[in-house]
């Protein structure tokens, strides 16, 4: 669970921003996620998923299994990581004062998913072993 008083973890924070870019006709939603701080990356990363995944703050409704196309930018690295994933977690709007609304996106087992997981885990390093709460557990 996140602390709504911690601006690094709130949806309105500049630390994490997600913007949908139009969806239509069964095509995957396109989301752009920029995470600028290590603490926010830790809170958003989902290492317990088989291929890894990431929490994306959004008020837009999704269903489990929806496909999304994510453009991920991490910390100070300007490189954008394109990842096509699936929604595996939903934290709906109005789910409680301490929950940030959003979705958990499971990375695919392909090269893009492997690269995203590797880059996140390299950035987090020893923080991966922390027991601090995240957006999903």
C-alpha positions in Angstrom: 0.0 0.0 0.0 1.3 3.4 -0.8 1.2 6.5 1.4 -1.0 9.2 -0.2 1.1 11.8 1.7 4.2 10.6 -0.2 4.2 12.7 -3.4 6.8 10.4 -5.1 4.2 7.7 -5.2 1.0 9.6 -6.1 -0.6 9.6 -9.5 -0.4 13.4 -9.7 3.3 13.4 -9.0 5.8 14.2 -11.8 7.7 11.1 -10.7 5.3 8.7 -12.5 3.2 9.8 -15.4 1.1 7.7 -17.7 -0.7 9.0 -20.7 -3.1 6.9 -22.9 -2.8 7.6 -26.6 -6.2 6.6 -28.1 -7.6 3.1 -28.3 -10.0 1.8 -30.9 -11.2 -1.3 -32.7 -9.6 -3.9 -30.4 -6.1 -2.4 -30.7 -4.0 -2.4 -27.6 -4.0 0.8 -25.5 -0.8 2.8 -25.8 0.5 4.1 -22.5 3.6 6.2 -21.8 5.1 5.7 -18.4 8.1 7.8 -17.1 9.5 6.9 -13.7 12.1 9.4 -12.5 13.0 8.2 -9.0 14.3 4.9 -7.7 11.7 4.8 -4.9 8.9 5.2 -7.4 10.4 2.5 -9.6 10.6 0.1 -6.6 6.9 0.9 -5.8 5.8 0.2 -9.3 7.8 -2.9 -10.2 6.2 -6.3 -10.0 9.1 -8.8 -9.7 6.9 -11.7 -8.6 5.3 -12.0 -12.0 7.0 -14.7 -14.2 8.4 -12.2 -16.7 8.2 -9.2 -14.4 5.8 -6.3 -14.7 5.0 -2.8 -13.8 2.2 -0.8 -12.1 0.9 2.0 -14.4 -1.2 4.6 -12.6 -4.4 5.3 -14.6 -8.1 6.2 -14.1 -9.0 4.5 -17.4 -11.0 1.3 -17.0 -9.3 -1.9 -18.1 -10.0 -5.6 -17.8 -7.8 -8.5 -16.8 -6.2 -9.8 -20.0 -6.4 -6.5 -22.0 -3.4 -6.0 -24.1 -1.5 -2.7 -23.7 1.5 -1.2 -25.5 3.8 0.5 -23.0 6.5 3.1 -23.7 8.6 3.0 -20.6 11.3 5.6 -19.6 13.4 4.8 -16.5 15.1 7.3 -14.2 17.7 9.5 -16.0 18.0 7.3 -19.1 16.3 9.0 -22.1 16.0 5.6 -23.9 12.4 4.5 -24.3 11.6 0.8 -23.8 8.6 -0.3 -25.9 6.8 -3.3 -24.3 3.6 -5.0 -25.3 2.1 -6.6 -22.2 -1.1 -7.8 -20.6 -3.2 -6.4 -17.8 -2.9 -8.8 -14.8 -3.7 -6.4 -11.9 -6.4 -3.8 -11.5 -6.6 -1.2 -8.7 -9.8 0.6 -9.6 -10.6 4.3 -9.0 -12.4 4.7 -5.7 -10.7 1.6 -4.3 -9.8 3.4 -1.1 -8.0 6.5 0.0 -4.6 4.7 0.2 -4.7 3.0 -3.2 -3.5 4.6 -6.4 -5.8 3.6 -9.2 -4.1 1.8 -12.0 -3.1 -1.5 -13.7 -0.4 -4.0 -13.4 1.1 -4.9 -16.8 2.9 -8.3 -17.2 5.9 -8.1 -19.4 6.0 -10.6 -22.3 8.6 -13.4 -22.5 10.1 -11.8 -25.7 13.1 -9.6 -26.1 11.3 -6.4 -25.1 10.0 -7.9 -21.8 13.4 -9.4 -21.0 15.1 -6.0 -21.7 12.6 -4.1 -19.5 12.9 -6.5 -16.6 16.7 -6.4 -16.8 16.9 -2.6 -17.0 14.5 -2.3 -14.0 16.4 -4.9 -11.9 19.8 -3.3 -12.7 18.4 0.1 -11.6 16.9 -1.2 -8.4 19.9 -3.4 -7.4 19.8 -4.3 -3.7 16.5 -2.5 -3.2 14.8 -5.5 -4.8 15.3 -7.4 -1.5 13.5 -4.7 0.5 10.2 -5.4 2.3 8.8 -1.9 1.8 5.2 -1.9 0.5 4.6 -1.3 -3.2 1.5 -0.2 -5.2 0.5 -3.9 -5.6 1.6 -5.7 -2.4 
